[in-house]
Amino acid sequence: MDIFKDKSVLITGGTGSFGKRMVRRLLSEHEPRRVIVYSRDELKQFEMGLMPGIEGSRKIRFFIGDVRDRDRLTMAMRGVDIVIHAAALKQVPAAEYNPFEFVATNIIGAENVVRAAISASVRRVVALSTDKAANPINLYGATKLAADKIFTAANSLSGSGGARFSVVRYGNVVGSRGSVIPFFQRRIAGGADHLPITDERMTRFWITLDQGVDFVVNALTRMQGGEIFVPKIPSMRITDLARVMAPDMATKVIGIRPGEKLHETMITSDDARNTVELDTCYVIKPPMVFWDKAADMHPASTPVPDDFVYSSDTNTHWVSDDEMLEMIGTAKDD
């Protein structure tokens, strides 16, 4: 089933790494009626419109606007069937120094997306989250946790026949703008004598951009509303990444940045009681079923143990050197 066939799709933050890959996938592999890129940077929209696979498409629409502007969102969502909410401020240290800017975009912006989607009678909404939203210790993670709660609770606002809202939560995206791989690549290309490591013990979940797009499509197809979808993805040690990218280059420990964790968690032990396992992912179900309390949201699933924790340091799947090289090869912005 092609969930996008003859549908109008809007992507907030659509000029970002995810948005560009998603738009190209929609235009090349699906049959949407139209695809709306909603973002606030006219230059990025202009440059995106010239990209191979997008240039000349009669289905693409560029809509300048900010998720902080509810009226503009409501206007953009007229006639829209599916919304993918990817707009966010994401840099952890920047959030520690500019907290309310992150609150305004990540929390108030999430509320605006929900209200606009309900007003415009959108059918399905998926929001992109982050592993940092589970047991957050930094402002960025806290704003994304709040956004997750806003989207899952939105199902009770939309009613039994209204929009369905769910969340996709995954780890670091290989090669996304501002992430460690492009940073290391610039250091290596610039002839640096070392790669900076915040802490030698640090681990992270990793997913490629294409895997992230696949997972969002899968979630949109499976969602019933209120779930947080968490993919089964591998972990990677930052020291191993540095070794594979530059085997002859020294590393230097510079200390953890403000708001950083040693390890990331995507499912906490407190979430375990509401979590089930599917073939390629876990699903954190809402504590209540909004439209039918008797419904079993995912009947083919298996409950996880009560003490289950999905953390990057205790993960059973680790990226091998060969897999790491393959993932690094995908680390290019469209």
ZATORDO-88268 format. One record per residue (C-alpha): x, y, z. Coordinates in steps of 0.1 Angstrom, whole numbers, plus 5000, padded with zeros to 4 digits. Layout:
N
+------+------+------+
:    X :    Y :    Z :
+------+------+------+
:    X :    Y :    Z :
...
+------+------+------+
This chain:
334
+------+------+------+
:    X :    Y :    Z :
+------+------+------+
: 5000 : 5000 : 5000 :
: 5013 : 5034 : 4990 :
: 5001 : 5057 : 5018 :
: 5012 : 5087 : 4998 :
: 4993 : 5079 : 4966 :
: 4972 : 5110 : 4956 :
: 4979 : 5126 : 4990 :
: 4991 : 5160 : 4998 :
: 5021 : 5159 : 5021 :
: 5036 : 5188 : 5041 :
: 5071 : 5186 : 5057 :
: 5080 : 5212 : 5083 :
: 5117 : 5220 : 5083 :
: 5117 : 5205 : 5048 :
: 5150 : 5220 : 5037 :
: 5170 : 5201 : 5063 :
: 5189 : 5169 : 5056 :
: 5159 : 5147 : 5064 :
: 5135 : 5169 : 5045 :
: 5155 : 5169 : 5013 :
: 5160 : 5131 : 5013 :
: 5123 : 5126 : 5021 :
: 5111 : 5149 : 4993 :
: 5133 : 5132 : 4968 :
: 5120 : 5098 : 4979 :
: 5084 : 5109 : 4977 :
: 5089 : 5122 : 4942 :
: 5109 : 5092 : 4929 :
: 5092 : 5063 : 4946 :
: 5056 : 5074 : 4955 :
: 5027 : 5091 : 4938 :
: 5018 : 5121 : 4960 :
: 4994 : 5147 : 4946 :
: 5017 : 5174 : 4959 :
: 5046 : 5179 : 4984 :
: 5048 : 5211 : 5004 :
: 5081 : 5222 : 5019 :
: 5074 : 5244 : 5049 :
: 5105 : 5263 : 5062 :
: 5117 : 5298 : 5070 :
: 5148 : 5302 : 5048 :
: 5141 : 5314 : 5012 :
: 5177 : 5307 : 5001 :
: 5176 : 5271 : 5012 :
: 5142 : 5267 : 4994 :
: 5157 : 5282 : 4962 :
: 5187 : 5259 : 4963 :
: 5165 : 5229 : 4971 :
: 5144 : 5237 : 4941 :
: 5174 : 5233 : 4918 :
: 5184 : 5199 : 4931 :
: 5183 : 5168 : 4908 :
: 5151 : 5149 : 4913 :
: 5133 : 5181 : 4925 :
: 5140 : 5207 : 4898 :
: 5111 : 5210 : 4874 :
: 5087 : 5189 : 4894 :
: 5051 : 5201 : 4891 :
: 5043 : 5185 : 4925 :
: 5066 : 5205 : 4947 :
: 5055 : 5236 : 4966 :
: 5077 : 5258 : 4987 :
: 5059 : 5276 : 5016 :
: 5079 : 5302 : 5036 :
: 5069 : 5301 : 5073 :
: 5080 : 5294 : 5108 :
: 5064 : 5267 : 5131 :
: 5062 : 5295 : 5157 :
: 5035 : 5311 : 5135 :
: 5003 : 5291 : 5140 :
: 4982 : 5312 : 5115 :
: 5008 : 5306 : 5088 :
: 5009 : 5268 : 5096 :
: 4971 : 5266 : 5094 :
: 4971 : 5283 : 5060 :
: 4999 : 5260 : 5047 :
: 4980 : 5229 : 5058 :
: 4948 : 5236 : 5039 :
: 4940 : 5205 : 5019 :
: 4969 : 5185 : 5034 :
: 4965 : 5148 : 5042 :
: 4998 : 5140 : 5059 :
: 5022 : 5161 : 5079 :
: 5058 : 5151 : 5088 :
: 5071 : 5175 : 5115 :
: 5109 : 5177 : 5112 :
: 5114 : 5214 : 5121 :
: 5134 : 5218 : 5153 :
: 5164 : 5235 : 5169 :
: 5188 : 5207 : 5177 :
: 5223 : 5217 : 5189 :
: 5227 : 5207 : 5225 :
: 5252 : 5234 : 5236 :
: 5232 : 5261 : 5218 :
: 5201 : 5251 : 5238 :
: 5219 : 5255 : 5271 :
: 5227 : 5291 : 5262 :
: 5195 : 5300 : 5244 :
: 5168 : 5281 : 5262 :
: 5137 : 5300 : 5253 :
: 5145 : 5300 : 5216 :
: 5144 : 5262 : 5218 :
: 5112 : 5263 : 5239 :
: 5096 : 5286 : 5213 :
: 5105 : 5264 : 5183 :
: 5104 : 5229 : 5198 :
: 5076 : 5231 : 5223 :
: 5054 : 5260 : 5212 :
: 5060 : 5251 : 5176 :
: 5048 : 5215 : 5183 :
: 5016 : 5228 : 5199 :
: 5011 : 5251 : 5168 :
: 5016 : 5221 : 5144 :
: 4990 : 5201 : 5164 :
: 4964 : 5229 : 5165 :
: 4969 : 5237 : 5128 :
: 4966 : 5201 : 5118 :
: 4934 : 5197 : 5137 :
: 4920 : 5229 : 5123 :
: 4929 : 5219 : 5087 :
: 4915 : 5183 : 5091 :
: 4949 : 5167 : 5084 :
: 4946 : 5129 : 5086 :
: 4980 : 5117 : 5099 :
: 5009 : 5135 : 5116 :
: 5043 : 5121 : 5125 :
: 5068 : 5141 : 5145 :
: 5105 : 5134 : 5145 :
: 5120 : 5131 : 5180 :
: 5154 : 5121 : 5194 :
: 5170 : 5097 : 5218 :
: 5178 : 5128 : 5240 :
: 5141 : 5130 : 5248 :
: 5143 : 5099 : 5271 :
: 5155 : 5108 : 5306 :
: 5167 : 5143 : 5294 :
: 5195 : 5161 : 5312 :
: 5198 : 5189 : 5287 :
: 5174 : 5216 : 5275 :
: 5171 : 5203 : 5240 :
: 5161 : 5168 : 5252 :
: 5136 : 5184 : 5276 :
: 5120 : 5204 : 5248 :
: 5117 : 5173 : 5226 :
: 5102 : 5153 : 5255 :
: 5076 : 5180 : 5259 :
: 5069 : 5179 : 5222 :
: 5065 : 5141 : 5223 :
: 5039 : 5145 : 5250 :
: 5021 : 5172 : 5231 :
: 5019 : 5150 : 5200 :
: 5008 : 5118 : 5218 :
: 4982 : 5137 : 5238 :
: 4969 : 5154 : 5207 :
: 4949 : 5123 : 5198 :
: 4925 : 5131 : 5226 :
: 4920 : 5166 : 5212 :
: 4913 : 5154 : 5176 :
: 4885 : 5129 : 5186 :
: 4877 : 5095 : 5172 :
: 4873 : 5107 : 5136 :
: 4900 : 5133 : 5135 :
: 4938 : 5135 : 5129 :
: 4961 : 5108 : 5142 :
: 4994 : 5119 : 5158 :
: 5024 : 5097 : 5165 :
: 5061 : 5102 : 5171 :
: 5093 : 5086 : 5156 :
: 5123 : 5086 : 5180 :
: 5157 : 5076 : 5168 :
: 5194 : 5083 : 5174 :
: 5221 : 5103 : 5156 :
: 5217 : 5105 : 5119 :
: 5249 : 5097 : 5100 :
: 5261 : 5128 : 5082 :
: 5233 : 5152 : 5091 :
: 5243 : 5188 : 5093 :
: 5262 : 5197 : 5125 :
: 5269 : 5161 : 5134 :
: 5302 : 5145 : 5142 :
: 5310 : 5128 : 5109 :
: 5310 : 5160 : 5088 :
: 5329 : 5177 : 5116 :
: 5356 : 5150 : 5116 :
: 5357 : 5151 : 5078 :
: 5364 : 5188 : 5078 :
: 5392 : 5183 : 5104 :
: 5408 : 5156 : 5084 :
: 5405 : 5175 : 5051 :
: 5419 : 5206 : 5067 :
: 5451 : 5188 : 5078 :
: 5444 : 5189 : 5116 :
: 5469 : 5170 : 5138 :
: 5442 : 5154 : 5160 :
: 5405 : 5147 : 5163 :
: 5388 : 5160 : 5194 :
: 5369 : 5134 : 5216 :
: 5347 : 5146 : 5244 :
: 5350 : 5114 : 5263 :
: 5365 : 5080 : 5254 :
: 5336 : 5061 : 5270 :
: 5309 : 5079 : 5249 :
: 5285 : 5058 : 5228 :
: 5256 : 5067 : 5205 :
: 5228 : 5051 : 5185 :
: 5234 : 5055 : 5148 :
: 5210 : 5055 : 5118 :
: 5216 : 5065 : 5082 :
: 5194 : 5092 : 5065 :
: 5178 : 5066 : 5042 :
: 5170 : 5043 : 5071 :
: 5155 : 5073 : 5089 :
: 5133 : 5080 : 5059 :
: 5123 : 5043 : 5056 :
: 5114 : 5043 : 5093 :
: 5091 : 5074 : 5090 :
: 5073 : 5058 : 5061 :
: 5069 : 5026 : 5080 :
: 5055 : 5045 : 5110 :
: 5031 : 5064 : 5089 :
: 5018 : 5031 : 5075 :
: 5015 : 5014 : 5109 :
: 5004 : 5042 : 5132 :
: 4971 : 5042 : 5150 :
: 4979 : 5073 : 5170 :
: 4996 : 5080 : 5203 :
: 5026 : 5057 : 5197 :
: 5063 : 5065 : 5199 :
: 5081 : 5043 : 5173 :
: 5117 : 5034 : 5182 :
: 5138 : 5016 : 5156 :
: 5162 : 4987 : 5163 :
: 5195 : 5003 : 5153 :
: 5231 : 4997 : 5162 :
: 5254 : 5016 : 5187 :
: 5288 : 5030 : 5179 :
: 5317 : 5042 : 5201 :
: 5330 : 5076 : 5192 :
: 5366 : 5064 : 5196 :
: 5359 : 5036 : 5171 :
: 5344 : 5062 : 5146 :
: 5376 : 5084 : 5150 :
: 5398 : 5053 : 5145 :
: 5380 : 5042 : 5113 :
: 5379 : 5076 : 5098 :
: 5415 : 5086 : 5105 :
: 5435 : 5055 : 5117 :
: 5468 : 5074 : 5117 :
: 5455 : 5106 : 5134 :
: 5458 : 5112 : 5172 :
: 5428 : 5119 : 5193 :
: 5425 : 5144 : 5221 :
: 5400 : 5143 : 5250 :
: 5385 : 5177 : 5254 :
: 5357 : 5170 : 5279 :
: 5319 : 5167 : 5277 :
: 5301 : 5197 : 5263 :
: 5273 : 5214 : 5283 :
: 5243 : 5191 : 5284 :
: 5259 : 5161 : 5269 :
: 5255 : 5125 : 5281 :
: 5280 : 5097 : 5280 :
: 5253 : 5073 : 5266 :
: 5219 : 5078 : 5252 :
: 5187 : 5060 : 5260 :
: 5157 : 5056 : 5238 :
: 5135 : 5035 : 5261 :
: 5137 : 5038 : 5298 :
: 5127 : 5012 : 5324 :
: 5097 : 5033 : 5333 :
: 5086 : 5032 : 5296 :
: 5090 : 4994 : 5295 :
: 5056 : 4987 : 5310 :
: 5040 : 5004 : 5279 :
: 5065 : 4991 : 5253 :
: 5060 : 4962 : 5229 :
: 5084 : 4947 : 5203 :
: 5077 : 4944 : 5166 :
: 5099 : 4930 : 5139 :
: 5120 : 4961 : 5132 :
: 5112 : 4984 : 5160 :
: 5098 : 4989 : 5195 :
: 5065 : 5008 : 5201 :
: 5059 : 5028 : 5233 :
: 5022 : 5028 : 5235 :
: 5003 : 5056 : 5252 :
: 4992 : 5049 : 5288 :
: 4956 : 5052 : 5275 :
: 4940 : 5044 : 5242 :
: 4923 : 5076 : 5231 :
: 4895 : 5064 : 5208 :
: 4888 : 5028 : 5218 :
: 4900 : 5016 : 5251 :
: 4893 : 4979 : 5241 :
: 4915 : 4981 : 5210 :
: 4948 : 4963 : 5208 :
: 4969 : 4988 : 5190 :
: 4995 : 4963 : 5177 :
: 4982 : 4927 : 5180 :
: 5013 : 4911 : 5164 :
: 5036 : 4926 : 5191 :
: 5053 : 4912 : 5222 :
: 5055 : 4930 : 5255 :
: 5091 : 4937 : 5266 :
: 5103 : 4927 : 5301 :
: 5094 : 4951 : 5329 :
: 5131 : 4959 : 5335 :
: 5138 : 4965 : 5298 :
: 5161 : 4994 : 5289 :
: 5172 : 5004 : 5254 :
: 5205 : 5022 : 5259 :
: 5234 : 5028 : 5236 :
: 5259 : 5013 : 5260 :
: 5240 : 4981 : 5267 :
: 5227 : 4976 : 5231 :
: 5233 : 4941 : 5217 :
: 5240 : 4954 : 5182 :
: 5272 : 4973 : 5175 :
: 5285 : 4987 : 5143 :
: 5314 : 4968 : 5128 :
: 5343 : 4986 : 5111 :
: 5330 : 4976 : 5077 :
: 5295 : 4987 : 5085 :
: 5309 : 5020 : 5098 :
: 5328 : 5026 : 5066 :
: 5296 : 5019 : 5046 :
: 5276 : 5043 : 5068 :
: 5303 : 5070 : 5065 :
: 5300 : 5066 : 5027 :
: 5263 : 5077 : 5030 :
: 5272 : 5108 : 5050 :
: 5266 : 5134 : 5024 :
: 5240 : 5161 : 5023 :
: 5217 : 5159 : 4992 :
+------+------+------+
